[in-house]
Amino acid sequence: MLIRPGRAEEMATCQDIERAAGEPFRELGMDAVADDEPLTLDDLESYRRNGALWVAQRGDELVGYLLAAPVDGRTHVEQVSVRPRWARRGIGRALIDHAALAHGGGDQTLTTFADVPWNAPYYRRLGFRELPEDQLTPGLRHIRTVERRLGLDRWPRLCMLRTGLPRPHVALKA
């Protein structure tokens, strides 16, 4: 598998990956999440131009992507999506680790659903821990405010933090 910066001509494929990755939310009764449209092509292109969009490629196929942005001196993982047929093979972890290393190995944050198995429980296995409300930085507070306005708080959400370099892990599964 190759992780590399996304290319301009791949932005529509990133949208397709996000739509596919959203479908499993239906099984949890979270249709609104599954139906949420991905970022626009212009928004994705902005991340790409800023060096904050990475894709995972197996052969000729894009199988996942990640968006990141600096938030209060940390790398904030804004989106990580993997095609469901490629799930549970270490691709999400590899993308998250790559984003950490690309930004000097510093701390990473993200916001996520607390009770979705492939969200907070998964991120805990990667070394993220929940950040209590009183430890949220101004940037994270702003992100949570936007999420509330979008209606994401219909389901419990939380902020998470991973400090330092990613831990070594087992090689990707075929």
Helices and strands as residue ranges (DSSP letters): E 2-5, G 8-10, H 11-22, G 23-28, H 31-35, H 41-49, E 53-58, E 61-71, E 74-82, G 84-86, H 91-102, E 108-113, H 120-125, E 129-131, G 133-135, H 138-149, G 152-154, E 157-162
